[in-house]
């Protein structure tokens, strides 16, 4: 099962009995806040769920080329989530 934005909004709305447009606004705001934090060099950590980090890496193909900066996104599942996923198998 794939959780899309719409299915997430509907499921949260069903569980909380909030209006779908309120849930959608909250979800869009959450993504915006997380994006700003990551762009500004921060990190997003949801305890017992997931950690999202952005790392800046400098690489050169050879000595003649200038250094290039890349941003790499690292997503790690928490130990609690990994354990729960492993229980299912």
C-alpha positions, -999 to 999 in steps of 0.1 A, spaced: 0 0 0 14 34 -10 5 64 12 0 94 -10 -6 129 2 -43 126 -4 -46 92 13 -26 105 43 -49 135 46 -80 113 44 -67 88 70 -57 115 95 -90 133 89 -109 100 96 -89 92 127 -91 128 142 -124 139 127 -108 171 115 -118 186 82 -96 174 53 -87 209 43 -74 216 79 -53 184 78 -40 192 43 -29 227 55 -12 212 85 6 186 64 17 212 38 30 235 66 49 206 82 66 198 50 75 235 45 89 238 80 110 206 76 122 218 42 133 251 56 151 234 85 170 211 61 179 239 37 193 259 66 216 230 76 194 216 103 181 181 108 147 166 112 143 139 139 111 122 149 118 102 180 112 65 175 106 70 138 130 86 114 160 110 111 166 131 80 201 148 76 216 169 49 254 167 44 275 189 22 302 170 2 330 186 -18 343 166 -47 367 171 -76 369 149 -107 407 158 -110 432 184 -99 424 207 -128 387 211 -121 374 232 -93 357 217 -64 320 211 -66 296 210 -36 268 185 -34 242 181 -8 234 146 1 202 136 20 205 108 45 173 92 58 176 67 87 149 47 103 150 46 141 158 14 160 121 12 172 109 14 136 134 -12 123 124 -36 151 87 -31 143 93 -37 106 113 -69 114 85 -82 135 62 -83 105 84 -107 85 
